[in-house]
Amino acid sequence: MTALSYAARDSLTMLRRNLKHAQRYPSMTASVVAMPVLMLLLFNYAFGGALGAGIGGMSGGTGGTIGGTIGGGGSGDRYIDYVAPGIILMAATSGALVTAVGICVDMTEGIVNRFRTMAISRASFLTGHVVGSMIQTLISIAFVIGIALLIGFRPDATPVEWLAVAGLLALVTLALTWVAAAIGLMAKTPESASNIPLPLQFLPFMGSAIVPTESMPDGLRWFADYQPFTPVIETLRGLLMGTEIGDSALISLAWCVALALGGYLWARTAYQRSAKR
């Protein structure tokens, strides 16, 4: 067997280990899935009437023609079509918590030191965690999409556009998972590992997930327009609901590649340094 074959075999073993952990201890995964679902229900049923009515009168900006396409021409009854793409992205960000905590637990409980004494690929530990977390997160995203469809979300995307949505969400998940892996390696305790990724979960709310950025004060609007998640939300919204995408797709891809590469290099460096302690 080649070195690559050994690495793939060992990574698959680590992947099975992490998936079995998720199966035996589902509370963490369930709590992460519950947050975006609760947010979806809250914003649709509690705030949807007021927010949807306000969005219906807006057009242009990063959100495209909101009044004509999503807002129902001023009515708030289709707010679910506006907010769902942002909440779906929140499901992707929530998965970072599982990754960070899982890696930190392994690091602090000493199992990693045991792995380092075994004849296994050094890359398999992180690869197994990242791929396992991606699988869990993508299942969570599918569950959130299913709940959104049940409560009235009605995308008009074609099969090709749905494939593009799946690809973009997978790329976002990969990028955030590598960033979370680095956080888990750097955190001193599982508690801190669970707290550090929290801003990632709520950053979409400071973008265009809930309301268009043009409704925000100037300083917040500038931040919302240029943070990573706003172009991702607008790309998802455009693919699912037919609003204008513009250059959001290219910006989203650039952010995802930059975050994935940066997170990978950060995680690899942190893992190498931990072996020298």
C-alpha positions in Angstrom: 0.0 0.0 0.0 1.1 3.5 -0.7 1.4 6.3 1.9 -1.8 7.8 0.4 -3.6 4.5 0.8 -2.5 4.2 4.4 -3.6 7.8 5.1 -7.0 7.2 3.5 -7.5 4.0 5.5 -6.6 5.6 8.8 -8.8 8.6 8.0 -11.7 6.3 7.3 -11.1 4.6 10.7 -11.1 8.0 12.5 -14.3 8.9 10.6 -16.1 5.8 11.8 -14.9 6.6 15.3 -16.3 10.1 15.2 -19.6 9.1 13.7 -20.0 6.4 16.4 -19.4 9.0 19.0 -22.0 11.2 17.5 -24.4 8.3 17.5 -23.8 7.4 21.1 -23.9 11.0 22.4 -26.5 12.7 20.2 -27.3 15.6 22.7 -24.6 17.9 21.2 -25.8 17.4 17.7 -29.4 17.7 18.7 -28.8 21.0 20.5 -26.9 22.5 17.5 -29.8 21.5 15.2 -32.4 22.9 17.6 -31.0 26.4 17.5 -31.6 27.2 13.8 -35.0 25.5 13.9 -36.1 27.6 16.9 -34.8 30.7 15.2 -36.7 29.8 12.1 -39.9 29.3 14.0 -39.4 32.5 16.1 -38.7 34.8 13.2 -41.4 33.4 11.0 -44.2 33.2 13.5 -43.4 35.9 16.1 -41.7 38.6 14.0 -42.6 37.6 10.5 -45.7 39.8 10.2 -43.9 43.0 11.2 -40.5 42.3 9.5 -42.2 41.0 6.3 -44.3 44.1 6.0 -41.3 46.3 6.2 -39.2 44.3 3.8 -42.1 44.3 1.3 -41.6 48.0 0.7 -37.9 47.7 0.0 -36.0 47.0 -3.2 -32.5 47.1 -4.6 -29.3 46.8 -2.6 -27.7 43.5 -1.9 -31.1 41.8 -1.6 -32.2 42.5 -5.2 -35.9 43.3 -5.8 -37.2 42.3 -2.5 -40.7 43.7 -2.7 -41.6 42.1 -6.0 -40.0 38.7 -5.6 -40.1 37.8 -1.9 -42.1 40.3 0.1 -45.3 39.6 -1.7 -45.5 43.2 -2.9 -45.7 44.6 0.6 -47.4 41.7 2.4 -45.6 40.1 5.3 -47.1 36.6 4.7 -44.1 35.5 2.6 -41.4 36.5 5.1 -40.5 32.9 5.4 -39.1 33.0 1.8 -36.8 35.8 2.8 -35.6 34.5 6.1 -35.2 30.8 5.3 -31.9 31.1 3.3 -30.3 33.0 6.2 -31.4 30.4 8.8 -30.2 27.6 6.5 -26.8 29.2 6.6 -27.0 29.5 10.4 -27.4 25.7 10.5 -24.0 25.5 8.7 -22.4 27.8 11.2 -23.8 25.9 14.2 -22.0 22.8 13.1 -18.7 24.5 14.0 -19.5 24.1 17.7 -19.5 20.3 17.4 -16.2 20.3 15.7 -14.4 22.5 18.1 -15.7 20.7 21.2 -15.0 17.2 19.8 -11.4 18.0 18.9 -10.8 19.8 22.2 -12.2 16.9 24.2 -9.8 14.5 22.4 -6.9 16.9 23.0 -7.5 17.4 26.7 -8.4 13.8 27.6 -5.1 12.5 26.2 -6.4 10.2 23.5 -4.4 12.1 20.9 -1.1 11.2 22.7 -2.1 7.6 22.4 -2.8 8.0 18.7 0.7 9.5 18.2 2.3 6.4 19.6 0.5 4.2 17.1 1.4 3.5 13.5 -1.3 5.6 11.9 -1.3 8.6 9.6 -0.8 11.9 11.5 -3.3 13.5 9.2 -6.0 11.0 9.9 -7.0 12.5 13.3 -8.0 15.9 11.9 -9.3 14.5 8.6 -11.7 12.1 10.5 -13.0 14.9 12.6 -13.5 17.3 9.7 -15.2 14.9 7.4 -17.4 13.5 10.3 -18.4 17.0 11.3 -19.2 17.9 7.7 -21.5 14.9 7.4 -23.3 15.8 10.6 -23.7 19.4 9.6 -25.0 18.7 6.2 -27.6 16.3 7.7 -28.6 19.2 10.0 -28.9 21.6 7.1 -31.1 19.1 5.3 -33.3 18.8 8.4 -33.6 22.6 8.7 -34.5 22.9 5.0 -37.2 20.2 5.6 -38.7 22.2 8.5 -38.7 25.4 6.4 -40.6 23.6 3.6 -43.1 22.2 6.1 -43.9 25.7 7.5 -44.3 27.4 4.1 -40.9 28.0 2.5 -41.5 27.8 -1.3 -38.3 28.1 -3.3 -38.6 28.1 -7.1 -35.1 26.7 -7.8 -34.4 24.4 -10.6 -32.6 21.1 -10.0 -29.3 22.7 -11.3 -29.8 25.6 -8.8 -30.5 23.1 -6.0 -27.2 21.4 -6.9 -25.5 24.8 -6.8 -27.0 25.5 -3.3 -25.8 22.1 -2.1 -22.3 22.8 -3.4 -22.1 26.2 -1.8 -23.4 24.9 1.5 -20.8 22.1 1.4 -18.0 24.6 0.7 -19.2 26.9 3.5 -19.4 23.9 5.9 -15.9 22.8 4.9 -14.4 26.2 5.5 -16.1 26.7 8.9 -15.2 23.2 10.0 -11.5 23.8 9.4 -11.7 27.1 11.3 -13.5 25.2 14.1 -10.9 22.5 14.1 -8.2 25.1 14.7 -10.3 26.6 17.5 -10.6 23.2 19.1 -6.9 22.6 19.0 -6.1 26.0 20.5 -8.8 25.9 23.3 -7.7 24.9 26.7 -11.0 23.4 27.9 -14.1 22.0 26.1 -16.1 24.9 27.8 -13.9 27.5 26.1 -14.1 25.5 22.8 -17.9 25.7 23.0 -17.9 29.5 23.6 -15.4 30.7 21.1 -17.3 29.6 17.9 -20.6 31.3 19.2 -19.9 34.6 17.2 -19.9 32.5 14.0 -23.4 31.3 14.7 -24.8 34.8 15.1 -22.8 36.6 12.5 -25.4 35.9 9.8 -27.9 38.0 11.9 -25.5 41.0 11.4 -25.8 40.5 7.7 -28.8 40.2 5.4 -30.2 37.0 7.0 -33.1 38.8 8.8 -33.5 42.2 7.1 -31.9 43.8 4.1 -28.6 45.6 4.9 -30.0 48.9 3.5 -32.3 49.1 6.4 -29.4 49.3 8.9 -27.5 52.3 10.2 -24.5 53.3 8.1 -21.8 51.8 10.3 -23.6 48.5 10.8 -24.6 48.4 7.1 -20.9 48.7 6.1 -20.0 45.8 8.3 -23.0 43.8 7.1 -22.1 44.3 3.4 -18.5 43.3 3.8 -18.6 40.4 6.3 -18.3 36.9 4.8 -21.8 35.7 5.3 -23.8 38.4 3.6 -22.7 37.4 0.0 -23.3 33.7 0.9 -26.8 34.5 2.0 -27.6 36.6 -1.1 -26.2 33.8 -3.3 -28.4 31.2 -1.6 -31.4 33.6 -1.7 -30.8 34.2 -5.4 -30.5 30.5 -6.3 -33.5 29.5 -4.2 -35.8 32.5 -4.8 -34.6 34.1 -8.0 -33.4 37.4 -6.6 -30.5 39.2 -8.1 -27.1 37.6 -7.2 -24.7 40.0 -8.9 -21.1 39.4 -7.8 -22.2 37.8 -4.5 -21.4 34.3 -5.9 -17.8 35.1 -6.7 -17.3 36.9 -3.4 -18.8 33.9 -1.6 -16.5 31.5 -3.3 -13.5 33.7 -2.5 -14.4 33.9 1.2 -15.0 30.2 1.4 -11.7 29.3 -0.2 -9.8 31.8 2.0 -11.4 30.6 5.2 -10.9 26.9 4.3 -7.3 27.4 3.4 -6.6 29.7 6.4 -8.4 27.3 8.8 -6.5 24.3 7.4 -3.1 25.9 7.8 -4.0 27.2 11.3 -5.2 23.7 12.4 -2.2 22.0 10.9 0.2 24.4 12.6 -1.7 24.1 16.0 -1.7 20.3 15.7 2.1 20.2 15.0 2.8 22.5 17.9 0.7 20.4 20.3 3.0 17.4 19.6 6.0 19.4 20.8 4.5 20.2 24.2 
